[in-house]
């Protein structure tokens, strides 16, 4: 075991830190995190939508408001990626223009079409989470073009023209290049870029719905976190896949064609409620055990970590006793296997828990609350309790070994 830990510490962690410091990883991660306010407000509107269904006369239409927040999320992505890239590359004067021209390119890619009511417009699905990969491509391409022309200028360095006017004119070239490229490829050559990008990224979106693939993802996320590497490094993969999945589920539900077979189980709603209870590694059960620890150290840690754990903030317990602790790293990884399997069984094999079909990404809400509102069924709460018991059973023997070790150390120190 020590040889494995040494290899991870000396070889794997430095490589992961190198990846997390990559500018594109940081840009995409930051852009996805900046979407959280819109995802949260979309979740609030989901709750209002539930109230609408119970009280039809309720004056606020939650579903319509969700369409104007969560339903337009790809627009924000298209803007944020080049904006954040320019921030990272110290091209702050370019960031607004870069974000704006990326929006233009994104709208060209998804292509306006004539709707059945003869009004020209864009489908809601392409503006929402369904178009997120297209928005990412538009953002990355625009960022690269802006970087390519960053040193280009129509003016000499000693020109007396004010800098802000020089920047206006100099940015004409990258704007022209991005727009004309999109126009030629999509509107003149009739290339369905939206369809092409969907096909290219389909392995990410559909592959994650395969239980084995999802377990591998959860194992990777948990392993990184138990080594002290932030699980946010995978945000660039996780967020577009899960937002696209919940958007597709919502479309199927709205069309009345949703079935257990065609609904996507792997969404943020499912993971937050049933798999990451207390945070990555399902540490809520461990935090509850720490309250009853025999050693003073772990009992004190339990008192400090229980409240954050109840709202799925587990940095205190993770860095207090799990990170680089092989005794507790093992059950955290086992939970990354057991809980997806349990959730799959009760959602797909024995479908007693409804698969989420509405955005409810309040990851900081207690798990029973998440279980109820994500599934809109009391069976969601039942599954939370079942998985909490499974998680506790996995953690308990490892916790007892670690607690006894710490107690022995305290007794030896006293005496």
C-alpha positions in Angstrom: 0.0 0.0 0.0 2.8 2.4 0.9 4.4 1.9 -2.5 1.1 2.7 -4.2 0.8 5.9 -2.1 4.3 6.9 -2.9 3.7 6.4 -6.6 0.6 8.5 -6.5 2.3 11.3 -4.5 5.5 11.4 -6.6 4.1 10.6 -10.1 0.3 11.0 -10.4 -0.3 14.1 -8.3 2.3 16.3 -10.0 0.8 15.3 -13.4 -2.7 16.1 -12.2 -1.5 19.5 -10.8 0.0 20.2 -14.2 -3.3 19.5 -15.8 -5.2 21.7 -13.4 -2.8 24.6 -14.1 -3.4 24.3 -17.9 -5.0 27.5 -19.1 -7.8 25.8 -21.0 -8.8 23.6 -18.1 -8.9 26.7 -15.9 -10.9 28.7 -18.5 -13.6 26.0 -19.0 -13.8 25.2 -15.3 -14.2 28.9 -14.4 -16.8 29.4 -17.1 -18.8 26.4 -15.8 -18.6 27.6 -12.2 -19.9 31.1 -13.3 -23.0 29.4 -14.6 -24.0 28.3 -11.1 -26.2 31.4 -10.3 -28.3 30.7 -13.4 -28.5 27.0 -12.6 -29.6 27.9 -9.0 -32.2 30.3 -10.2 -33.4 27.7 -12.6 -33.8 25.3 -9.7 -35.8 27.9 -7.8 -38.1 28.2 -10.8 -38.5 24.4 -10.8 -39.8 24.6 -7.3 -42.2 27.3 -8.4 -43.2 25.0 -11.3 -44.1 22.4 -8.7 -46.2 24.9 -6.9 -47.9 25.8 -10.2 -48.9 22.1 -10.6 -50.4 22.0 -7.1 -52.0 25.5 -7.2 -52.8 26.3 -10.9 -53.7 29.9 -10.0 -50.2 30.7 -8.7 -49.2 34.0 -10.3 -45.6 33.1 -11.3 -45.0 30.7 -14.2 -41.9 28.8 -13.1 -41.5 26.8 -16.3 -41.4 30.0 -18.5 -38.9 31.7 -16.2 -36.7 28.6 -16.2 -36.6 28.8 -20.0 -35.2 32.4 -19.7 -32.4 31.3 -17.3 -31.4 27.7 -17.5 -33.0 27.5 -21.0 -30.5 30.1 -22.3 -27.4 28.7 -20.6 -25.4 28.0 -23.8 -25.5 31.7 -24.7 -23.6 32.4 -21.4 -21.1 29.7 -22.1 -20.3 31.1 -25.6 -19.6 34.5 -24.0 -17.8 33.4 -20.9 -15.1 31.1 -22.5 -13.4 33.8 -24.6 -14.0 36.4 -21.9 -12.2 34.2 -19.3 -9.5 33.2 -21.8 -8.7 36.9 -22.4 -8.5 37.4 -18.6 -6.1 34.6 -18.2 -3.9 35.7 -21.2 -3.8 39.3 -20.0 -5.9 40.5 -23.0 -8.4 42.3 -20.8 -9.1 45.0 -23.4 -10.2 42.2 -25.8 -12.5 40.3 -23.5 -15.9 42.0 -24.1 -15.4 41.9 -27.9 -14.2 38.4 -27.8 -17.2 37.2 -25.8 -19.6 39.1 -28.1 -18.2 37.8 -31.4 -18.3 34.3 -29.9 -22.0 34.8 -29.3 -22.4 35.7 -33.0 -20.5 32.6 -34.1 -22.5 30.4 -31.8 -25.8 31.7 -33.2 -24.5 31.1 -36.7 -23.6 27.5 -35.8 -27.0 26.6 -34.4 -28.5 28.3 -37.5 -31.8 30.2 -37.4 -34.7 28.2 -38.9 -38.3 28.7 -39.8 -40.5 27.3 -37.0 -43.9 25.7 -37.7 -45.7 29.0 -36.9 -43.6 30.6 -39.7 -41.6 32.7 -37.2 -37.8 32.7 -37.7 -36.0 31.8 -34.5 -33.8 29.4 -32.6 -35.0 26.2 -30.9 -35.0 26.5 -27.1 -33.0 23.3 -26.8 -30.0 24.7 -28.8 -29.9 27.8 -26.7 -30.1 25.8 -23.5 -28.0 22.9 -22.3 -28.4 21.0 -25.5 -26.2 23.5 -27.3 -23.5 23.7 -24.7 -20.8 21.8 -26.6 -21.4 24.0 -29.6 -21.1 27.0 -27.4 -17.8 25.7 -26.1 -16.5 25.1 -29.6 -17.5 28.7 -30.6 -15.8 30.0 -27.5 -12.5 28.1 -28.0 -12.3 29.0 -31.7 -12.9 32.7 -31.0 -10.3 32.6 -28.2 -7.7 31.1 -30.6 -8.5 33.7 -33.3 -8.2 36.6 -30.8 -4.9 35.2 -29.6 -3.6 34.7 -33.2 -4.2 38.4 -34.0 -3.3 39.8 -30.6 -0.1 41.5 -31.9 -1.7 42.7 -35.1 -2.2 46.5 -35.4 -3.1 49.0 -38.2 -1.0 51.6 -36.4 2.6 52.1 -35.5 3.7 52.1 -31.8 4.5 55.8 -31.9 1.0 56.7 -33.3 -0.7 59.6 -31.5 -4.1 58.0 -31.9 -5.5 57.1 -28.4 -5.0 53.5 -27.4 -8.7 52.7 -27.1 -9.3 53.8 -30.7 -6.4 51.7 -31.8 -8.0 48.7 -30.0 -11.3 49.3 -31.7 -9.8 49.2 -35.2 -7.4 46.4 -34.5 -10.2 44.1 -33.2 -12.0 44.5 -36.5 -9.7 41.8 -38.0 -10.4 39.0 -35.5 -14.1 39.9 -35.6 -14.2 39.7 -39.4 -12.3 36.4 -39.4 -14.6 34.7 -36.9 -17.8 35.9 -38.5 -16.8 35.3 -42.1 -15.5 31.8 -41.2 -18.9 30.9 -39.6 -20.8 32.4 -42.6 -18.8 30.5 -45.2 -18.8 27.1 -43.4 -22.4 27.1 -42.2 -24.4 29.4 -44.5 -22.6 29.1 -47.8 -21.1 25.6 -47.7 -24.2 24.4 -45.8 -22.2 22.4 -43.3 -24.4 21.4 -40.3 -21.8 22.3 -37.7 -24.4 21.9 -34.9 -24.9 18.3 -36.0 -21.2 17.6 -36.5 -20.3 18.9 -33.1 -23.1 16.9 -31.5 -21.8 13.7 -33.2 -18.2 14.5 -32.1 -19.2 15.0 -28.4 -21.8 12.2 -28.3 -19.3 9.8 -26.7 -19.1 12.2 -23.7 -22.8 12.7 -23.3 -24.1 9.2 -24.1 -21.0 7.4 -22.7 -21.5 8.9 -19.3 -25.0 7.3 -19.1 -23.4 3.8 -19.2 -23.1 2.6 -15.7 -19.5 1.3 -16.0 -18.3 4.6 -17.6 -20.0 6.6 -14.9 -18.5 4.5 -12.1 -15.0 5.1 -13.7 -15.8 8.9 -13.6 -16.8 8.8 -10.0 -13.8 6.7 -9.1 -11.5 9.3 -10.8 -13.3 12.2 -9.1 -13.1 10.6 -5.7 -9.5 9.5 -6.1 -8.3 13.0 -7.1 -10.1 14.5 -4.1 -8.7 11.9 -1.7 -5.2 13.0 -3.0 -6.0 16.6 -2.3 -6.6 17.5 -6.0 -9.8 19.5 -6.3 -12.7 17.5 -7.9 -13.6 20.8 -9.7 -10.9 19.9 -12.3 -13.5 17.6 -13.9 -16.1 20.4 -14.1 -15.5 21.0 -17.8 -16.6 17.4 -18.5 -19.3 16.9 -15.9 -21.3 20.2 -16.3 -22.1 20.1 -20.0 -22.8 16.4 -19.9 -25.2 16.5 -16.9 -26.9 19.8 -17.9 -27.5 18.3 -21.4 -28.9 15.2 -19.8 -31.4 17.0 -17.6 -32.4 19.2 -20.5 -33.1 16.2 -22.6 -35.0 14.6 -19.8 -37.2 17.7 -19.5 -37.9 17.7 -23.2 -39.0 14.0 -23.1 -41.2 14.7 -20.1 -42.8 17.8 -21.7 -43.5 15.7 -24.9 -45.0 12.9 -22.9 -42.5 10.4 -24.2 -40.4 9.9 -21.1 -39.7 6.3 -20.1 -37.4 4.6 -17.8 -35.4 3.4 -20.8 -34.9 6.7 -22.6 -34.4 9.0 -19.6 -30.8 9.7 -18.6 -30.0 8.7 -15.0 -26.6 10.5 -14.7 -27.5 14.1 -14.0 -26.2 16.5 -11.3 -29.6 16.1 -9.6 -29.1 12.3 -9.2 -25.4 12.6 -8.2 -26.0 15.3 -5.6 -29.0 13.6 -4.0 -28.0 9.9 -4.0 -24.2 9.5 -4.7 -22.3 12.5 -3.2 -24.1 12.6 0.1 -22.1 15.0 2.2 -19.8 15.7 -0.8 -17.5 13.7 -3.0 -16.8 10.3 -1.4 -20.2 10.2 0.3 -18.7 11.4 3.6 -22.0 12.3 5.4 -22.0 8.8 7.0 -18.4 9.2 8.1 -19.1 12.6 9.6 -22.0 11.1 11.6 -19.6 8.3 12.8 -17.0 10.8 13.9 -19.5 12.2 16.4 -19.3 8.9 18.3 -15.5 8.4 18.0 -13.6 7.2 21.0 -10.5 9.4 20.2 -10.7 13.1 21.1 -9.2 14.1 17.8 -11.9 12.4 15.7 -14.7 13.3 18.0 -13.7 17.0 17.8 -13.4 16.7 14.0 -16.9 15.2 13.9 -18.4 18.2 15.8 -16.6 20.6 13.4 -17.6 18.8 10.2 -21.2 17.6 10.8 -23.0 20.9 10.0 -21.0 21.5 6.7 -21.5 17.8 5.8 -25.3 18.2 6.1 -25.2 20.8 3.4 -22.7 18.8 1.3 -19.5 20.7 2.1 -17.0 18.1 3.1 -13.6 19.9 3.0 -13.4 19.7 6.9 -13.8 16.0 7.0 -11.9 15.2 3.8 -8.8 17.2 4.7 -9.2 16.4 8.4 -9.0 12.6 8.1 -9.4 11.3 4.5 -6.9 12.9 2.2 -3.8 10.7 1.9 -5.1 8.4 4.6 -5.2 4.9 3.0 -7.5 3.6 5.7 -10.3 6.0 4.7 -9.4 6.5 1.1 -10.5 2.9 0.4 -14.1 3.2 1.6 -14.5 6.5 -0.2 -13.5 4.7 -3.4 -15.8 1.8 -2.6 -18.7 4.2 -2.2 -17.9 5.6 -5.7 -18.7 2.1 -7.0 -21.5 1.0 -4.6 -23.8 4.1 -4.7 -24.0 4.4 -8.5 -24.9 0.7 -8.6 -27.5 1.1 -5.9 -29.0 4.1 -7.6 -29.0 2.4 -11.0 -30.9 -0.6 -9.6 -33.6 1.5 -8.0 -34.0 3.9 -11.0 -33.5 1.6 -14.0 -33.7 -2.1 -12.9 -36.4 -1.9 -10.2 -37.7 1.6 -11.1 -39.3 2.7 -7.9 -37.5 6.1 -7.8 -38.4 8.5 -10.6 -35.5 9.7 -12.7 -35.2 13.5 -12.4 -36.7 15.4 -15.3 -36.4 19.0 -13.9 -33.5 21.1 -13.0 -32.9 21.1 -9.2 -29.2 21.7 -8.7 -29.2 23.0 -5.2 -26.2 20.8 -4.2 -26.0 22.5 -0.9 -29.5 21.4 0.2 -29.6 18.4 2.7 -29.8 15.1 0.9 -33.4 14.2 1.8 -34.5 17.6 0.4 -32.5 16.9 -2.8 -34.0 13.4 -3.0 -37.6 14.7 -2.8 -37.4 17.7 -5.1 -35.2 16.1 -7.7 -37.5 13.1 -8.1 -40.7 14.9 -6.9 -41.5 11.7 -5.0 -41.1 10.4 -1.4 -39.3 7.4 -2.9 -36.4 9.8 -3.6 -36.1 10.3 0.2 -36.2 6.5 0.7 -33.4 6.0 -1.7 -31.3 8.7 0.1 -31.7 6.7 3.3 -30.9 3.4 1.6 -27.7 4.8 0.1 -26.8 6.5 3.4 -27.0 3.1 5.1 -24.9 1.4 2.4 -22.3 4.2 2.7 -22.3 3.8 6.5 -21.8 0.0 6.2 -18.8 0.5 3.9 -17.2 3.2 6.1 -17.8 1.6 9.5 -15.0 -1.1 9.7 -12.4 1.3 8.3 -13.5 4.0 10.6 -13.2 1.7 13.6 -9.7 0.8 12.7 -8.7 4.4 12.3 -10.5 5.5 15.5 -8.7 2.8 17.5 -5.3 3.8 16.0 -5.9 7.4 17.0 -7.1 6.4 20.5 -4.0 4.3 21.0 -1.8 7.3 20.0 -3.6 9.5 22.5 -3.3 7.0 25.3 0.5 6.6 24.5 0.9 10.3 24.5 -0.7 10.6 27.9 1.2 7.9 29.4 
